[in-house]
Amino acid sequence: MRLGHPVVDRYLEFVEARTRPNTLLATTSDLRVFFTEVDKEPADVVTADVLAFIAAQRRPRFDGKVVRLVDGEAGLSARTIQRRLSSVSGLFAYLLLTGERTANPVPRGLTTRRPSKGRGSLAPLIRTPRLLPKILEPAEVDALIGALRRWRDRAMVEAMVLGGLRRCEVLALRLEDLRAGEGRVFIVEGKGGHQRLIPMAARFFRSVGRYLDVERPEGADTDRVFVVLKGWRRGRPLSADGLDEIVRYTRDRVGLSHATCHELRHTCLTRLREAGMTLEAVQAQAGHRSIETTRVYLHLSNAWLANEYHRAAAAIDASMAEGVAR
């Protein structure tokens, strides 16, 4: 994965040696976009160039005729711009380390008029709204799984909707990672390279068993569990695009308005929280490094919020009634 510039390509080699393939792809794409917009040598880039890049990314696309429903904006989303800035900042941090730059032109933030108490004096360059992820209703999950035509596809969807696995974690599962006797799976390639051993529903293991018995090609020369079943790549590991296509095709066939791999994971973690699983347990199941990431499932869990509200409201009513009685 190269861009044809010796300095940038050397940085991409550095990224490749320490990150997952998807991170390398994203970083390469982000740097290509940046240096297409900012036609300068890395040594000549200044902060004004970075601010001009942000402005260019915010400009409306498609003549402003297409806007996002979530925020009404017509330019790139704040999260996309933020990710691109992170990639660019990473390049210049590397050049600082190697002595090829004396300063990083990507500012850490914008100086506020007065420091906020306990929060420092910098406001973020890009403010990203914290949106609640979409989840599927139980009937939608049943319709999706019921429409899957292969045991392989059913097992992959169940890994996400019953175990909360990420798409990349499903595709990275090896035969030796399946511990059916224990009812657990070992995630050897979790996000950020972090491993975990988590429980998994018996239903998933039954689907995997049927897939291994009747569908998986005998000549498959990979230890990855889920492989391509037909065509010239038969027996090779299934790709992320392949899994996305399976979910998208099945979703469209049953008439669901939305259903992605990530939404299946969100659905699982939300239902676990609704069923009474502690936030710390949901964090461990999800593989979140910070429990703050897991807190979003408190807001998705309608039953939890409603119960907490009615409990508190009843206590307030009782206190007020007692005061009136006195």
Buried (B, 14 or more C-beta within 10 A) or exposed (E): EEBEBEBBBBBBEBBBEEBBEEBBEBBBBBBBBBBEEBEEEBEEBEEEBBBEBBEBBBEEEEEEEEBEEEEEEBBBBBEBBBBBBBBBBBBBEBBEEEEEBEEBBBBEEEEEEEEEEEEEEBEEBBEEEEEEBBBBEEEBBEBBBEBBEBBBBBBBBBBBBBBBBBBBBBBBBBEEBBBBEEEBBBBBBBBEEEEBEBBBBEEBBBBBBBBBEEBBEEEBEEEBBBBBBEEEEEBBBBEBEBBEEBBEEBBEEBEBEEBBBEBBBBBBBBBBBBEEBEBEBBBBBBBBEEEEEBBBBBBBBEEBEEEEEEEEEEEEEEEEEEEEEE
